Amino acid sequence: MKKLPEVTLAFWVMKIAATTLGETAGDLFAQTLKLGYFLTTIALFLIFVVTLVVQLRSSRYNPFFYWTVILSTSMAGTTMSDFMNRDASAKFLSDGATSLGWGPQGLGLGYPVGAAILISILLAIFLMWKVSGMTFQIRDIVTFRGEALFWSAILVSNTLGTSMGDFLSDSSGLGYAGGALLVIGVLAVLVAMMRAPAVPNVLLFWIAFVLTRPLGATAGDFLTKPVAKGGLDLGTAGSSAVLLVILFGLMAYAQVRERRATGSGSAEREPVTQRAG
């Protein structure tokens, strides 16, 4: 039985919604509630582990289990990236804050160094995956080992995507809207390349999977950051609440569709079983 979803347009819509919520929710805990990147990263990583265990123990694909893990990797990836790349300087503090919470104030590696480290880790995971001989096609991943590699790649890619999104928003000069438009343009090129037989669709999928994270990061910043900085100033709490409702609505719709598909498949197999008996 399949453990992971089919890659359709609905899949990408839910991925972008989950990654945008991951950005706003991660910032809500770390910055708005002033828990800091260190404590928030530990808490969200533990949540990721719990949701992953539930997903791994499931015997078949369950949209709520799958997308909850995607959301937890997006939230954890947001604060992991921020902890790696940022420090205690004033430009990274929210208005009125004097520190980033208890514990280390951030490693201050910067976006280029942080991205280089994460790219190296992601390539190492893909190399291990390749050497293992297991498929990269997510619809065919059904083993525990295959899922473990898949979710390791997801966590690192979402952390990398956050670094890329923050770089586009904060350091590239494009701003939040400009960074989002750039990523959308690159994704459009990837869609066009799907018609080129020389480019493997699996490669395009993973590039797109990484790039939807900076799209979510820039979109989340655009929703929450002050107008003076180019955002809409909707706040992390309000934006997260709206995005959570949207994501859970999409998850419920996916759950209904999955049950219908499973039910129709069982109905088609039943006559064959009866004839065999």
PyMOL commands that set and color helices and strands:
alter all, ss='L'
color gray80, all
select helices_A, chain A and resi 9-32+36-57+63-85+90-92+111-132+138-140+144-171+175-193+201-224+227-229+236-276
alter helices_A, ss='H'
color red, helices_A
deselect
rebuild
show_as cartoon
